[in-house]
Amino acid sequence: MIGRRFIRVMTVDDHPLMTAGITSEISSQSDMAVVAQAADGQQAIEYFRLHRPDVTLMDLRMPKVGGLEAIVAIRSEFPRARIVVLTTWAGDIKVLSAFKAGAVGYLLKDTLRTELIDTIRRVNAGERRIPPEIALQLAQHAGDDALTPRELDVLRGLAKGSPNKLIACDLSIAEHTVKNHIKNILSKLDANDRTGAVIIGVRRGYIDL
């Protein structure tokens, strides 16, 4: 049985190789151990109830139930849960969404080899963990106006390459309204054209391709 001196960790990721690598890294430490491995958000919720880990490492993009939904569900039932997001998405919108959902840490997967263990210890001790490069992005966009839900709908239409008329039809709004939304999108994202808006929207985490 795992003694109380161990930091009990649950991993949540649908990629077996990623899970194996994280588990190996954690298992090499004398003060922590992996107590559960979930492959999707629904399993994460169920396994959290069963194992009550000290720290949960949560991917965002997963089948069935996504990471954000799982974080909200776990935190609503266990308000003191310590959840760290592990993802490839560096966009400030994704980061803000994760912390609003209840995460206490955010790490990019390409930094796990250098940041993972220290982050687990810090989060277990009650700290929050935001890498400097992520904090910089949040600061850069702190004063930006967020896209509205309707503007997000239009941006998704732009990402599909749809003309204004088709976007208007799909959203049941007038074509001139679509044009106004596009104007606002370009302004808020500081983009020069439709393609630029899509690229920035993806980079910041507004939309996924």
N, C-alpha and C positions, 0 to 999 in steps of 0.2 A: 504494500500500500504506500502511496506517495505521502511523505510527511508534510507537515505544515510549513517547513522551511522552504519548500519548493514554490515557485511561482507557477501556478497551473494555467496553461495556455490552451486555447482552442483555435484551430485554423479553419478558415472558411474560404474555399477556392475550388473551382470546378476543373482546374488543371492538375492532374496527378503529379506531374514533374515538379511544378511549383510547390505543391504541398509537401512532396518528399524532400525538396531542398530546404524548405523552411523548418520542417520537422528535424532534419539532420542537424541543422545549425543550432536549434534550440536544445536538442538532446545532448549536444556536446558541452553544454553549460552545467555546472554543478548545482546551480540554484534555481533551475526551472525545468519543466517537463511538459510535453504535449499530452493533454488528457482527452482530447476529442478532435476529430477531423470531419468537417461537414463539407459537402460538395455543392450545396446550394443554400439559399436563404431560408427555405422552409426547414431543412435539416438543422441549420444554425439555431433557429428558434427552439426546436425540439431538444437539441443536444445541450443548449444552454440551460434549459430547465433541469435536465438530467445531471449535468456535471458541474454547473455553477463555476465556470472558470474565473480566475482572477483577471486575466487579460484575453480578449478575443481579437484575432487578426482577421479582418473582413475585406474580401474583394468586393467590388461594386457590381460588375457585370457578370451575372450568373443566370442560369435557367430557373424556371418556376418563380421564385421570389428573389428579387435583386437585393443587393447589399443595403441600399438606403432603406428599403422597406423592412428588411430584417433588423436593422439598427433601431428603427422607430418601434418595432414590435417588442424587441428585447428590452429597450430602455423604458417602455411604458409599463412593463411587468417587473423589471428589475432596474430601478432608477440609478443605482450605483454601479451598474455594469461599466467596465472600462473597455472600450472598443476602439481599436486602431484600424483605420482604413489602409489597405495595401492595394495600390492600383497603378496603372500606367497613365492615368489621366492627371495632368498637372494644371488644368484650367481652374481659374479662380472660382467660377460658378459651381463646379463640382466640389471644390473644397468647402465653400460656404454651405452647400447643400448637406454635405457630410456632417459638419459641425452643428448645423441646425437640427439634423436628425438625432444628434446625441453622441457623435464620435468625440473622442478626446485626443486623437492623434491622426496624422495623415502622412503616409510614406509612399514614395514612388518605388515601384518594384526594382528599378535599376540601382537603387541605393541600399537594398536590403543587406548586402554583404557587409556594409560599413555602419549602417544605422539601426538594424533590426534589434539586436540584443540590448543596446543602450536604451532604445525606445521602450522596450518591454519593461525594463527595470524602472525607468522614469515614470511611465504611466502607472505601473503597479504601486509606486510610491505616492501617487496622487497628482502628478504633474500632467500638463498637456504637452503635446509634442508636435511642433510645426517646423519642418526644416527651413532654413533661411531662404532658399530659393522659392519656396511656396509662400512664405510670409511676404517676400518682396512682391510677388504677383498680387497678393491680396491688397497690399499697400498701394500699388500702382493703379488699381481699379476701384479703390475705396469710395471715390467720389462719383463714379460713373452711374448714370441712370440705367436701371435694369430694363431688359426687354419685357414688354407686357405679354400675357398669354397669347393674345391675338398676333402680336408681332412674332412670337415664336412659331405660331402656325404658318405665318407667311414665310419665315426664314426656312422652315422645313420644306415648303413648296419650292423655294429658290434652290435648295440643296438637291431637289429632284430634277432641276432643270425646267420646271414648269413655267410657261408664259403667264403673264398677269391674268389673262382671261381665264385660264384653267384654274389658277389659284383662287380667283374670285368665285368661280363655279363650285369648286370643292368646298369652299368655306361659306358659301351662300351669302356673299357680300358683293357690293358693287366694285367694278374694276378700278374706278378712281379711288376707292377706299384702299385697295391693295397698293396703289401707287403711293398714297400717303403713308401707309405703313412701311413701305420700302424706303421712303425718304427718311422716316424716323429711325429705321434700322441702320441705315448707312451713317446717320449722324451719331447714334449712340455707340456704334462699334468703330467709329472713325475709319470707315471703309470707303474706298473710291468707287466701287461698283458692286454688282450683285455677286460676282465670283469672290471678290475680296471679303464681302460680308459673310459668305458661307465659310471661307477659310478661317476667319477670325472667330466665327460662331463655334466652329468645331474645336479650335485651339483653346478657347476659353471654357468650353464645356456646356454651351447652350444647347447644342445638338450633337447627335452621333451619326456617323455615316456607316 
